[in-house]
Amino acid sequence: MRRDLKRSLRQDQQESTNNDGFDIAIVIFDFKSMTIQYAGAFRPLWIVRNNSIIEYRADRMPIGSHLRDHESFTNHTIKLCHGDNIYLFSDGITDQYGYVNLNIKKYTPKRLREFILKVHNLPMNGQKLAFSKLLHDWKKSPDINHETIKQTDDILIVGIHIRNNS
């Protein structure tokens, strides 16, 4: 994938000054063996199991031209359990500015962890509604004018609930 992206962006040419790249998480499901394979470029994978989060860290390099672009990404093979919730997300949610009292702060991965642990037992549609409300409330000022901070980046959160096939 990296090789093809570099070719598409013309980063494979000696005179190229284009250093564009991006963060990504890729997951391959094998439902027969109840496993997934995961690789990430700056984007982790979280699994909620038994009311705690198991984090699979991403490699700290992007897809595309990079100082370490000769290195391979780490491929994690993960055994899934009935009831697991898998979460992947862009950095847009954790980098979104909002209000803490009257101070402007980023949402942060720590806040996202705490929120996921609060809502992971809801059905996925309920979680979607909870995330929408969270984002709306986070950007809204607590003062009387209730001004909102604009969304600063794309926001994508993918949640997948694992059920037993039997």
C-alpha positions as CSV (number, residue, x, y, z in Angstrom):
1,M,0.0,0.0,0.0
2,R,2.8,2.4,0.9
3,R,4.6,1.7,-2.4
4,D,1.4,2.3,-4.4
5,L,0.6,5.5,-2.5
6,K,4.1,6.9,-3.0
7,R,3.8,6.1,-6.7
8,S,0.4,7.9,-6.9
9,L,1.8,10.9,-5.1
10,R,4.9,10.8,-7.3
11,Q,7.0,10.4,-4.2
12,D,9.0,7.6,-5.8
13,Q,10.9,10.1,-8.0
14,Q,14.2,11.4,-6.9
15,E,13.3,15.1,-7.4
16,S,10.1,14.8,-5.4
17,T,9.6,17.2,-2.5
18,N,6.1,15.9,-1.8
19,N,6.1,14.4,1.7
20,D,2.4,13.9,2.1
21,G,1.2,10.9,4.0
22,F,-1.7,9.9,6.2
23,D,-2.7,8.0,9.3
24,I,-4.6,4.7,8.8
25,A,-5.8,1.6,10.6
26,I,-6.4,-1.6,8.6
27,V,-8.4,-4.6,10.0
28,I,-9.0,-7.9,8.4
29,F,-11.6,-10.1,10.0
30,D,-11.6,-13.9,10.0
31,F,-14.9,-14.9,11.5
32,K,-14.3,-18.6,11.2
33,S,-11.3,-18.4,13.5
34,M,-12.6,-15.4,15.5
35,T,-9.4,-13.5,14.8
36,I,-8.5,-10.1,13.3
37,Q,-5.3,-8.8,11.9
38,Y,-4.6,-5.2,12.6
39,A,-1.9,-2.8,11.4
40,G,-1.9,1.0,12.1
41,A,-0.1,4.1,11.0
42,F,-0.5,6.4,14.0
43,R,-4.1,5.0,14.5
44,P,-4.5,2.5,17.4
45,L,-7.2,-0.2,17.8
46,W,-9.0,-0.5,21.1
47,I,-10.9,-3.5,22.3
48,V,-13.3,-3.3,25.2
49,R,-13.4,-6.6,27.0
50,N,-14.6,-7.2,30.6
51,N,-15.1,-3.5,31.1
52,S,-11.6,-2.5,30.3
53,I,-9.8,-1.3,27.2
54,I,-7.0,-3.3,25.5
55,E,-5.0,-1.0,23.3
56,Y,-3.1,-2.2,20.3
57,R,-0.7,0.6,19.5
58,A,0.0,1.8,16.0
59,D,3.4,2.2,14.5
60,R,4.6,5.8,14.8
61,M,4.9,6.5,11.1
62,P,2.5,7.4,8.4
63,I,1.6,5.8,5.1
64,G,3.5,7.6,2.4
65,S,7.0,9.2,2.3
66,H,8.7,9.1,5.6
67,L,12.2,8.7,7.1
68,R,11.3,5.1,8.1
69,D,9.4,4.2,5.0
70,H,11.6,1.2,4.4
71,E,10.3,-0.4,7.6
72,S,7.3,-2.6,7.6
73,F,4.2,-2.0,9.8
74,T,3.6,-4.3,12.7
75,N,0.9,-6.9,12.0
76,H,-1.1,-7.9,15.1
77,T,-3.1,-11.1,15.1
78,I,-5.8,-10.8,17.8
79,K,-8.1,-13.5,19.1
80,L,-11.6,-12.1,19.6
81,C,-14.1,-13.1,22.3
82,H,-17.9,-13.0,22.3
83,G,-19.0,-9.6,23.5
84,D,-15.9,-7.7,22.5
85,N,-16.3,-4.2,21.1
86,I,-13.7,-3.0,18.7
87,Y,-13.1,0.7,18.2
88,L,-11.1,2.5,15.5
89,F,-11.1,6.3,15.3
90,S,-9.5,9.2,13.4
91,D,-7.5,11.8,15.4
92,G,-10.3,14.3,14.7
93,I,-12.2,13.4,17.9
94,T,-9.2,13.6,20.2
95,D,-8.0,16.8,18.6
96,Q,-11.4,18.5,18.7
97,Y,-11.4,21.7,20.8
98,G,-14.2,22.2,23.3
99,Y,-14.9,23.8,26.6
100,V,-13.9,22.7,30.1
101,N,-15.6,25.2,32.3
102,L,-14.6,28.4,30.4
103,N,-11.2,27.1,29.1
104,I,-10.7,25.7,25.7
105,K,-9.1,22.2,25.6
106,K,-8.6,19.3,23.3
107,Y,-10.8,16.2,23.9
108,T,-7.8,13.9,24.3
109,P,-7.5,10.1,24.1
110,K,-7.9,9.9,27.9
111,R,-11.3,11.5,27.7
112,L,-12.3,9.2,24.8
113,R,-11.3,6.1,26.8
114,E,-13.4,7.2,29.7
115,F,-16.4,7.9,27.5
116,I,-16.1,4.6,25.7
117,L,-16.0,2.8,29.0
118,K,-19.3,4.6,30.0
119,V,-21.2,3.7,26.8
120,H,-19.7,0.4,25.5
121,N,-22.6,-1.6,26.9
122,L,-25.2,0.3,24.9
123,P,-26.3,-1.1,21.5
124,M,-24.1,0.4,18.7
125,N,-27.0,2.7,17.6
126,G,-27.2,4.0,21.2
127,Q,-23.5,4.6,21.2
128,K,-23.7,6.5,17.9
129,L,-26.3,8.8,19.5
130,A,-24.2,9.2,22.6
131,F,-21.1,10.1,20.6
132,S,-23.2,12.7,18.6
133,K,-24.4,14.3,21.8
134,L,-21.0,14.2,23.3
135,L,-19.5,16.1,20.3
136,H,-22.3,18.6,20.3
137,D,-22.0,19.3,24.0
138,W,-18.2,19.4,24.0
139,K,-18.1,22.1,21.4
140,K,-20.8,24.2,23.1
141,S,-19.7,27.0,25.3
142,P,-21.0,26.9,28.9
143,D,-21.7,30.6,29.0
144,I,-25.1,32.1,28.4
145,N,-24.5,32.6,24.6
146,H,-23.8,28.9,24.0
147,E,-21.5,29.6,21.1
148,T,-19.9,26.6,19.6
149,I,-16.4,25.8,18.4
150,K,-16.2,24.8,14.8
151,Q,-15.2,21.2,14.0
152,T,-11.5,21.3,13.2
153,D,-10.9,18.0,11.4
154,D,-12.7,14.9,10.1
155,I,-14.2,12.8,12.9
156,L,-14.7,9.1,12.3
157,I,-15.3,6.5,15.0
158,V,-16.0,2.9,14.0
159,G,-17.4,0.6,16.6
160,I,-18.0,-3.1,16.0
161,H,-19.7,-5.5,18.4
162,I,-18.5,-9.2,18.2
163,R,-21.2,-11.8,18.6
164,N,-20.8,-15.5,18.7
165,N,-22.0,-17.1,15.4
166,S,-23.6,-20.1,17.0
